[in-house]
Amino acid sequence: MSTAAVRVSHTAQAVRPFRKPPKIRKFLKRDENGLPVPHVRNLIVRDTHPCRLMDHYHTTLQDNLMYMTYNHESGTPPSPRQIRLTYDPNDPYTKNRYNPPVGGSQAGKKPAPPTTSENVVRLEKIVIHSMVKEALTNRSNLLGLIAAFRAISGDTDGGGGRPSSDGVQIVKGKKNVGGWMRPGLPVGAKVELKGPKMYDFLSTLAEFVLPRIREFPGIVMPPASSTMKSPSGVAGVVSFGLPPEAMGYFPQIEVNLDSYPKSYGMHIHFVTNAVGLGAQNRARALVSGFQIPFARK
């Protein structure tokens, strides 16, 4: 057989149409939303790559925070002082009366637990939330915010087969405010990030978003003269807000910014496990270790 004949035979095999696809004998079931349910059950998507910031915390930052926040206590710590209540609890005339402690709330005076290697301050979750006032008149105005939060966080309801993933949640009003907000009306959205997605969002925030905000000095801290014996001072939560133009600096939003009706501002809360006196300072030390700047007023 000549070379030309062999070339023609190979060409004929290359252009030969594919076989017909096999017939579907059993169709997939559909859920309440009309989406097909695969036959595979309990499908969980594992991590596809190592998380750089998570490794940075466990290899470097955790030991440094243990050294910086360690408080040595010699001997047996004294027992906590018993706070007297306003009314005698044994008095039958004041049994059902509101009985606060003398001196006000003790939430800001809660002592910190002993420092050990098990309770080194760590990041538990990041909460992002935003409010859309136009959603009070038309709830469809929340669609742009929901799409933006899904793109920024990469989190969906039950995503990756993880039941702990709640995705983007709708925030509804709880009480009447000035006649324009009523209980049950959707007013915004929020998303809680945990695990590798939390660190991925933190990396994007520190490397792409904050450096591009014009005249951003850092997260504003209260003045040095302010007291830390307050409910917020012992909560261990670092909070700050981003302006609407900062949403366009996220790479997930920047590639198709015209697809969103508007830019939305957002509040970001870094929730840590720090509690007791000095919890706010320990939480700030942790967040600053992830290259998040702070500035004093």
C-alpha positions in Angstrom: 0.0 0.0 0.0 1.4 3.4 -0.9 2.0 6.2 1.5 -0.9 8.3 0.0 -3.3 5.4 0.6 -2.2 5.0 4.2 -2.7 8.7 4.8 -6.2 8.6 3.3 -7.2 5.7 5.5 -6.0 7.5 8.6 -7.9 10.6 7.6 -11.0 8.6 7.0 -10.7 7.1 10.5 -10.1 10.6 12.0 -13.3 12.0 10.5 -15.4 9.0 11.3 -18.4 10.1 13.5 -18.4 9.0 17.1 -20.7 6.3 18.3 -24.1 7.2 19.6 -24.1 7.9 23.3 -25.6 5.1 25.5 -29.2 5.4 26.4 -30.0 6.8 29.8 -31.8 3.9 31.6 -32.2 5.6 34.9 -32.6 9.4 35.2 -31.3 11.3 38.1 -33.7 12.4 40.8 -34.3 16.1 41.3 -34.5 18.0 44.5 -37.0 20.7 45.6 -35.2 23.3 43.4 -35.4 21.1 40.3 -31.6 20.3 40.3 -30.4 16.8 39.6 -29.1 14.8 42.6 -26.1 12.6 41.8 -26.0 9.0 42.7 -22.8 9.5 44.8 -23.7 10.3 48.4 -21.7 12.1 51.1 -19.3 13.6 48.5 -16.9 15.9 50.4 -14.4 18.1 48.5 -11.1 18.1 50.4 -8.5 20.9 50.3 -6.8 21.0 46.9 -3.7 23.0 48.0 -1.9 23.9 51.3 -3.0 27.1 52.9 -0.1 29.5 53.3 -1.4 31.7 56.1 -2.6 28.6 58.1 0.9 27.2 57.9 2.3 30.6 58.8 0.2 30.6 62.0 1.1 27.1 63.1 4.8 27.3 62.3 5.7 30.9 63.3 2.9 33.1 64.6 1.5 30.8 67.3 4.9 30.6 69.0 5.4 34.3 68.8 2.0 35.0 70.3 2.6 32.6 73.1 5.8 34.5 73.9 4.2 38.0 73.6 1.0 37.3 75.5 2.3 35.0 78.2 1.5 36.2 81.7 3.3 34.4 84.5 1.4 33.7 87.6 3.4 32.3 90.6 1.6 30.4 93.3 -2.1 29.6 93.5 -4.3 32.3 92.0 -6.7 34.0 94.5 -10.3 33.0 94.4 -12.6 35.5 92.6 -14.3 38.0 94.8 -17.9 37.4 95.4 -20.0 40.3 94.0 -22.9 41.3 96.2 -26.3 41.5 94.5 -28.5 44.6 94.8 -31.3 42.7 96.7 -31.1 39.8 99.0 -32.0 36.7 97.0 -33.6 35.1 100.1 -36.0 38.0 100.6 -39.5 36.8 99.4 -40.5 40.4 98.5 -37.6 40.7 95.9 -37.5 37.1 94.7 -38.8 37.9 91.2 -37.3 41.3 90.9 -34.4 42.1 88.5 -31.4 41.7 90.7 -28.2 43.1 89.1 -24.8 43.0 90.9 -23.7 46.0 92.8 -21.4 48.2 90.7 -23.0 47.4 87.4 -22.2 44.8 84.8 -19.1 42.6 85.5 -18.6 41.7 81.8 -15.7 44.2 81.4 -14.0 42.9 84.6 -13.7 39.3 83.7 -10.2 38.1 84.3 -8.2 36.4 81.6 -7.7 32.6 81.8 -4.2 31.3 82.7 -1.9 31.3 79.7 -1.2 27.8 78.3 -0.2 26.3 75.0 -3.8 25.1 74.4 -5.4 28.6 74.6 -3.0 30.6 72.5 -5.1 33.2 70.7 -6.2 32.0 67.3 -8.6 33.1 64.6 -11.9 31.2 64.8 -14.0 32.8 62.0 -14.4 35.9 59.9 -17.8 37.4 59.6 -18.6 39.8 56.6 -21.9 41.6 56.6 -23.5 44.5 54.7 -26.8 46.3 54.7 -28.8 47.4 51.6 -31.4 50.0 52.6 -33.1 49.7 49.2 -34.0 46.1 50.0 -36.7 47.4 52.4 -38.8 48.5 49.4 -37.7 45.8 47.0 -35.9 42.6 48.2 -34.5 41.9 44.7 -32.0 44.7 45.5 -30.2 42.1 47.6 -29.3 39.9 44.6 -26.2 42.1 43.7 -24.9 41.9 47.3 -25.5 38.1 47.5 -23.7 37.6 44.2 -20.8 39.8 45.4 -20.4 38.0 48.7 -20.5 34.6 47.0 -17.7 35.7 44.6 -15.6 37.2 47.4 -15.9 34.4 49.9 -16.3 31.4 47.6 -18.7 30.0 50.1 -22.1 28.5 49.3 -24.7 26.6 51.3 -23.4 23.1 51.9 -20.5 23.8 49.5 -18.1 20.9 49.1 -20.4 18.6 51.0 -19.6 20.3 54.3 -22.8 20.7 56.4 -21.1 23.4 58.5 -21.0 25.7 55.4 -24.1 28.0 55.6 -23.1 30.2 52.6 -24.5 33.7 52.3 -27.3 34.3 54.8 -30.0 36.9 54.6 -30.2 39.3 57.5 -33.7 40.3 58.6 -34.9 43.1 60.9 -35.6 42.2 64.5 -37.6 45.2 65.7 -39.2 48.4 64.5 -36.8 51.3 63.9 -38.3 54.7 63.2 -41.1 53.3 61.2 -38.9 52.3 58.2 -37.8 48.9 59.4 -40.1 46.1 60.5 -39.4 42.7 62.0 -38.9 40.0 59.3 -37.9 42.4 56.5 -34.6 41.5 54.7 -32.2 44.3 55.1 -28.8 42.8 54.3 -26.6 39.7 54.0 -23.7 38.1 55.8 -21.3 35.3 55.4 -19.2 33.4 58.0 -15.9 32.0 56.8 -14.0 29.2 58.6 -11.0 27.1 57.8 -9.0 27.5 54.6 -11.5 29.8 53.0 -11.1 32.2 56.0 -7.4 32.4 55.5 -7.8 32.7 51.7 -10.0 35.7 52.2 -7.6 37.2 54.7 -4.7 36.8 52.3 -6.7 38.5 49.5 -7.6 41.3 51.9 -4.1 42.0 53.0 -2.3 41.6 49.7 -4.8 43.0 47.1 -7.5 45.2 48.8 -6.0 47.2 51.7 -2.8 48.3 49.8 -4.9 49.8 47.0 -7.2 51.9 49.2 -6.2 55.5 49.0 -5.0 57.1 52.2 -5.8 54.0 54.3 -3.7 54.3 57.5 -5.0 51.0 59.0 -7.7 49.9 61.4 -8.3 52.8 63.7 -7.6 52.0 67.4 -9.1 53.9 70.3 -6.9 56.4 72.1 -4.4 55.1 74.6 -6.4 56.8 77.4 -9.5 54.7 76.8 -10.3 51.9 79.2 -10.1 48.3 78.2 -12.6 47.2 81.0 -15.6 47.3 78.7 -17.6 44.5 77.0 -15.9 45.2 73.7 -12.5 45.2 75.4 -12.9 41.6 76.7 -14.7 40.2 73.6 -11.6 39.4 71.5 -13.3 40.6 68.3 -11.5 43.1 65.9 -13.9 44.9 63.6 -13.5 47.5 60.9 -15.4 48.7 57.8 -14.5 49.0 54.1 -15.9 51.7 51.8 -18.0 50.8 48.7 -15.1 51.5 46.3 -13.0 48.8 48.1 -15.3 46.0 46.8 -13.9 46.6 43.3 -10.4 45.8 44.5 -11.1 42.2 45.1 -9.8 40.1 42.2 -13.0 38.1 42.0 -15.0 41.3 41.5 -12.5 43.3 39.5 -12.6 40.9 36.5 -16.3 41.6 35.9 -17.1 44.7 37.9 -19.7 45.8 35.3 -21.8 42.7 36.1 -22.8 44.1 39.5 -25.4 46.9 39.8 -23.4 48.9 42.4 -20.5 48.6 44.9 -21.3 47.8 48.5 -19.5 48.7 51.7 -19.0 46.0 54.2 -18.1 45.4 57.8 -15.5 42.7 58.6 -15.2 41.1 62.0 -12.2 38.9 63.0 -13.5 36.6 65.8 -10.9 35.1 68.0 -10.9 32.8 71.1 -9.4 35.5 73.3 -11.5 36.3 76.4 -11.0 38.3 79.6 -9.0 41.4 80.4 -6.7 42.3 77.5 -8.5 40.1 75.0 -8.8 43.0 72.5 -5.0 43.6 72.6 -4.3 39.9 72.1 -6.7 39.8 69.2 -5.0 42.8 67.6 -1.6 41.2 68.0 -2.9 38.1 66.1 -4.5 40.1 63.3 -1.4 42.3 62.9 0.6 39.1 62.4 -1.4 38.5 59.2 -0.1 41.9 57.8 -3.3 43.9 58.7 -2.1 47.4 59.8 -3.4 49.3 62.8 -3.3 53.1 63.5 -3.8 55.1 66.7 -6.1 58.1 66.6 
